[in-house]
Amino acid sequence: MYFLDESGFAPTMPTGYTWSRAGQRAVVAREDKKGQRVNVLGALAVGRHADLLWERTCRKIDAAMLLEFVCRKLAGLPGGAAALEEPPAGFTRVRPCTVVLDNASAHVAQIFKGRREELAAIERVWRSAKYEDCPERVHTTAEEVGTAVDQALNRQRARIKGSATNFIKAA
């Protein structure tokens, strides 16, 4: 089962709080967001094979991109979304692939309707990645934002896989 959602990362990450020496004003740098935002499409796998998969882009995430991500990365369908019309001969998944979505516009678009079963999101992963795993709060280029996103999500992925391993050992 995968919980799928999107999130955007800006050159200046949210700053919930800061500190400064007594008598000095805290100054937080801020970068222009225009053309430097990085959008991430991610899927959180739960259960015995817990994992975090993602794809980042500087473009808008639309229904076609979402469907391609689900077919290629989650379902492992050779040929991606194009193979939905005519699946490869003999292709079968070893395990079922259930994808849980929220009501984002790409999720309810005509191209995606009929290919979802439940509603939910992976908002905790995005929040943790943005607020805890990105130590640098300001980036000057989209590539720097993308690198920071990959590093944060790799840390999230390691924690998710570690938690699943510990849970299985405890069971």
N, C-alpha and C positions, 0 to 999 in steps of 0.2 A: 504494500500500500504506500502510495506517495501523496504527500500534501504539497500542492503546487501553488506558487504565488510569484508575484513580481515585486521588485522594489527599486527605487531610484537612489543613486548616490551622487551627491553634489560635490564640487571642488572644496567647499567649506562645509565640513560635517557639522551636525548639530552639537552645540555646546550647552549642556544642561546646567553646568556650574563651572566656576573657576575660582582661583584664589590669587591674592597678591600680598605683598608685604604691607604692614600697617602704614597708613598714610600715603600709599601709592595706588594709583588707579590701574586696574587690570585692563590690558589692551589685547583684544582677540583679533587676529588677522582675518581678512575676508577676501575671497577671490570672486571675480565675476563668473556667474554660472553659465552664461550664454555659450552654447555649443560644447560645453565640457562635462555635461551630466552623463553618468554611466548608468544604464538600466540593466537589471539582472533578472533573469528568469530562473527560478530555482525550484528544486523538488527535494523534499525531506522524506527519505524512506524510513519507515519505522519497523520494529520487530527484530527478528533474529539477524537480518541483513541490513541493519541501520546504516544510512549513508546520506550524504548531501551532494546533489548534482546541481550544476548551474551553468549558465551561458550568459555572457555579458555582451552588451552592444551599446553603441552611442545613438542608435536609432530607436524609434518608438517600437514597443513590443505589441504586435498585432496578432489577430487570430491565426493567420497563416504561420507565423513564427512559432506560436504556441503549439499548434498542431504538429509542426515539424519536430519540435523539441520532444513532445510526448512520444511520437512514433519512433524517432531515431534514438534518443537517449534513454527513455524510460522503458518502452516496449521492445526496443532492440530490433525493430522491423527493418530489414535490409531494404534500402531505397527510400526510407523515411515515409513522409505523407503521400508521396506519389504512388507508393505500393499499396495504398488502401483500396484503390480501384481494382487492382489485380495483384493480390499478394503473391510473393514468390512461391513456386511449386514446392510443396513439402514443408513450408515454414510453420512451426508451432512453437509457442512459448512453453518453457518447462513449467513456469509458475504463472498464475493469473497476474495481471497488472491492473490494479485499481488506482485511479487518480482522483483525489479529493480537491475540489476547487471552491473558491468563493464566487461572488457575483460580479467580478470585474468585467468590463465591457468585452474584452477579448474572450473571456470564458463563456459568455452567453451569445456570442456572434453566431450567425447561421452556420458558418463553416465548422464550428466546434460543437453545436447542439447535437444531442444524441450520443455523445462520446464521453459523458461524465455521469457519475453515479451519486455523489454526495457533495456537500458544501463544507468547506473549512479553509484554513490558511496556515501558513508557516510564519506568522508575524513575529513570534518570539525569536526566531533565527535572525530576521532582519534587524530587529531592535538590538539584539546582542552584538551583531556584527557592526552596526553603526555606532553604538554607544560604548562598547567595551573592547572591541577587537581592532579598532582603527586608532592607534595612539597618536598619529599625526592628524590634526584636525583640518589642516589647510593644504591643498594641492594646487599647483599652477596649470597643469595640463590634464586632459582627459586620460591620457596614458598613465599618468601618476595616480589618478583616481582609480583606474582599472586595476593597476598593480596592487594598490591598497585593498581594493575589494577582494581580489583573488587571495591575498594574504589573510584577510579577515575570515573569508569563507573556508579557507584551508584549516584555520584554527578551529572554526566551528565544526568542520567535518571530523577533525581528529577527536574533538570532545564527544561528538555523537557516536562515532565508532567505538571509542573507549567506554562510553556509558553502556552501549549494547553488549560489549564483551564482558564488562563487569556484571551486568545484569544476568547474562547467561551463566557465568561462573557461579553467581550467588544462587541461582535457581537449581 
